[in-house]
Amino acid sequence: MKPITIVIVDDHKLVREAWSYALNSDKHFTVVAECGTAEEGVEMVRQLCPDIVIMDINLPGMNGIDATAEIRKFSPGSKILGVSLHSQPAYAKKMMQYGALGYLTKNSSREEMFTAIREVYNGRKFICDEIKSIITEQAMNGNKVQKDLNSLSHREIEVINKVKEGFSSKEIAEALCISIKTVEVHRYNILKKLNLKNTVSLIGLIKNNSF
């Protein structure tokens, strides 16, 4: 049986190298390319048509969610496995809505990544244990707030993460390469979706929920 061909898209070189080493050490996998931006990843997939694309969500320029949608248009045979630092289920939901079959966090083990690749390669959906645990906890608690969080867009979650880090609207605009006005619109929409009165309430919510 030929090895499963893989393209890795992640903006951290050390992460790419570590994943490549681990995967290439197993005879069932072979990493055919790795790159640091979504744009490069889309082009690599266009040229190589790999079996699997390991796609980081938070990338400079085009994000991994949009890149996933783009890849699905011209290489439907390439199965996409989303990866992120964030354990908020909303990320997994968005990624899979745009065409990914699986989702891991960067807390996942090597064994779980290998399992995810095999499952996705065989056309089955895969969600890592960390995300499933959070979803189960939310369901048991009947937490309406978490349901509201899942209604947020990818960009809105990015803005929330910057607020969590203490960024001002100006700093968020610079970090995300958008205008201050756009940041303020996102902040307004976030408060509206989460039924919050002000930023103080948002900060309190952030402290009690994972993103």
C-alpha positions in Angstrom: 0.0 0.0 0.0 1.4 3.4 -1.0 2.0 5.9 1.8 -0.6 8.7 2.4 0.8 11.9 0.9 0.6 15.0 3.0 1.0 18.8 2.6 1.6 20.8 5.9 0.5 24.4 6.1 1.6 26.2 9.3 3.3 29.5 9.8 5.7 28.2 12.4 8.7 26.5 10.8 9.6 24.5 13.9 6.1 23.1 14.0 6.2 22.1 10.4 9.6 20.5 10.8 8.5 18.5 13.9 5.3 17.3 12.2 7.3 16.4 9.0 9.8 14.4 11.0 7.2 12.5 13.0 5.1 11.7 9.9 8.0 10.7 7.7 9.2 8.4 10.4 6.1 6.3 9.8 6.1 4.2 6.6 2.4 4.9 6.2 2.9 8.6 5.6 5.0 10.9 3.4 5.1 14.7 3.6 5.4 15.9 0.0 5.5 19.6 0.8 5.3 22.2 3.7 4.8 25.9 3.6 4.0 28.9 5.9 1.1 30.7 4.3 -2.4 29.7 3.1 -1.6 31.2 -0.4 1.5 28.9 -0.7 -0.6 26.0 0.6 -3.3 26.5 -2.0 -0.7 26.6 -4.8 1.1 23.5 -3.4 -2.1 21.5 -3.3 -3.0 22.7 -6.8 0.3 21.3 -8.1 0.6 18.1 -6.0 -3.0 17.1 -5.2 -2.0 15.3 -1.9 -4.2 12.9 -0.1 -4.2 15.0 3.1 -3.7 18.7 3.9 -2.9 19.6 7.5 -4.1 23.2 7.6 -3.4 25.6 10.5 -6.3 28.1 10.9 -4.5 31.2 12.1 -2.2 32.1 9.2 -0.8 35.5 7.9 -2.9 36.9 5.1 -5.6 34.4 4.0 -6.7 32.3 7.0 -6.9 28.5 6.9 -10.7 28.5 6.8 -10.8 30.4 3.5 -7.9 28.3 2.2 -9.9 25.2 2.9 -12.8 26.5 0.9 -10.5 27.3 -2.0 -8.8 23.9 -2.0 -12.2 22.1 -1.9 -13.1 23.8 -5.2 -10.2 22.5 -7.3 -8.9 19.5 -5.4 -11.9 17.7 -3.8 -9.9 14.5 -3.5 -7.6 16.2 -1.0 -8.9 15.7 2.6 -8.3 18.6 4.9 -7.4 18.3 8.6 -7.7 21.6 10.5 -5.3 22.4 13.3 -5.3 25.3 15.8 -4.0 26.4 19.1 -7.5 27.2 20.2 -9.9 24.7 21.8 -13.1 26.7 21.2 -15.5 24.4 19.3 -16.5 27.3 17.1 -13.2 27.0 15.3 -13.8 23.3 14.6 -17.4 24.0 13.5 -16.3 26.8 11.0 -13.5 24.7 9.6 -15.7 21.8 8.9 -18.5 23.9 7.5 -15.9 25.1 4.9 -15.0 21.6 3.9 -12.5 20.1 6.4 -13.1 16.5 7.5 -11.2 16.7 10.8 -10.0 19.0 13.5 -7.1 18.8 16.0 -5.8 21.2 18.6 -2.0 21.6 19.0 -2.4 19.9 22.4 -3.2 16.7 20.5 -0.7 13.8 20.8 1.3 12.3 17.9 -0.9 9.2 18.1 -4.1 11.2 17.9 -2.7 13.1 14.8 -1.9 9.7 13.1 -5.4 8.4 13.9 -7.0 11.6 12.6 -5.1 11.4 9.3 -6.2 7.8 8.8 -9.8 8.5 9.6 -9.9 11.6 7.4 -8.1 9.7 4.6 -10.8 7.1 4.7 -13.5 9.8 4.4 -14.6 9.8 8.1 -14.9 12.9 10.2 -12.6 13.3 13.2 -12.7 15.6 16.2 -9.9 15.5 18.7 -10.6 14.4 22.3 -10.0 17.9 23.7 -12.8 19.5 21.6 -15.2 16.5 22.2 -14.6 16.9 26.0 -15.5 20.6 25.8 -18.6 20.0 23.7 -19.7 17.3 26.2 -19.2 19.6 29.1 -21.2 22.3 27.4 -24.0 20.0 26.6 -24.1 18.7 30.2 -24.2 22.2 31.6 -26.7 23.4 29.1 -24.6 26.6 28.7 -26.4 29.1 26.5 -23.4 31.3 26.4 -21.4 28.6 24.7 -24.0 28.3 22.1 -23.8 32.0 21.5 -20.1 31.8 21.2 -20.5 29.2 18.4 -22.4 31.8 16.4 -19.4 34.1 16.2 -17.4 34.4 12.9 -13.8 33.4 12.7 -12.8 37.1 12.5 -14.9 37.9 15.6 -13.1 35.2 17.5 -9.8 36.6 16.4 -10.9 40.0 17.8 -11.9 38.4 21.1 -8.6 36.8 21.4 -6.8 40.1 20.9 -9.1 41.7 23.5 -8.2 38.8 25.9 -4.5 39.7 25.3 -5.2 43.3 26.3 -4.9 44.8 22.8 -6.6 48.2 22.1 -8.8 48.6 19.0 -5.9 50.3 17.3 -3.5 47.4 18.1 -6.1 44.9 17.0 -6.5 46.7 13.7 -2.7 46.6 13.2 -2.4 43.0 14.2 -5.3 41.8 11.9 -4.5 44.3 9.0 -8.0 45.8 9.2 -9.2 49.4 9.9 -10.1 50.6 13.4 -13.6 51.2 12.2 -13.9 47.5 11.2 -12.6 46.5 14.6 -15.3 48.6 16.3 -18.0 47.1 14.1 -16.7 43.6 15.1 -16.7 44.6 18.7 -20.3 45.9 18.4 -21.5 42.7 16.7 -19.8 40.5 19.3 -21.6 42.3 22.2 -24.9 42.1 20.3 -24.5 38.3 19.5 -23.5 37.6 23.1 -26.2 39.8 24.6 -23.6 41.9 26.5 -23.8 45.5 27.5 -20.1 46.5 27.3 -16.5 45.5 27.0 -16.2 45.0 30.8 -18.9 42.2 30.5 -17.0 40.8 27.5 -13.8 40.6 29.4 -15.6 38.8 32.3 -17.0 36.3 29.8 -13.6 35.7 28.2 -12.1 34.9 31.6 -14.6 32.1 32.1 -14.5 30.6 28.7 -11.8 29.1 26.5 -11.0 30.4 23.0 
